[in-house]
Amino acid sequence: MSEENKKIPLFKSIQEEADFWDTHSINDYLPELKETRIEYRPKVKKESNVVLRMEPELKKRLSALSRKKGITLSTLVRIWLIEKLRDETSRQKTA
């Protein structure tokens, strides 16, 4: 099998993947690998609360989206508020 045709298999367990990489060179699979961006954000102590009232249907939709993303509803809303504040701040600086 030529190197450009090699595909990383789907693994059933971490042990199966570890065994695979113990016997294969990652260099043979470089074309298949994708760049991944990892962003580290140190934990910041959150000491202040905000009460946000919303319609039950809106909360249901937000909760479903946050579960899909693998984060809590609170984290999703906080991320969006931070992004919006950053956008507004940038926009005001260029105005």
Steps between C-alpha positions, in 0.01 A plus 500: 500500500646838405540762771248741348228232523545423869205596716491529877248238614216565740591362840268328746709592804793709613698179545431397139620840381811483719583154363458630145734797548754275676539312172446775240679823414296819512710623208316256275168669587594870493282586196195378690566700816325831551625805680333544837486823689507467874436810700591502866302728722606500863214458741383834626307507822148613424374687802206692360161380381249647259135400495376467145132442438399337175217312340499125572529418127811718466661331800412158355666590167809642672527194724479266200774696321726506805462121544586452132817706553583308819487803728257632759230752418673751726831455316335541159330824601819632664704424185246681284495802731881519499507473119233769462680732742827446312327576167335814638827621651684446169225675306507801733880530465473513119209746498 
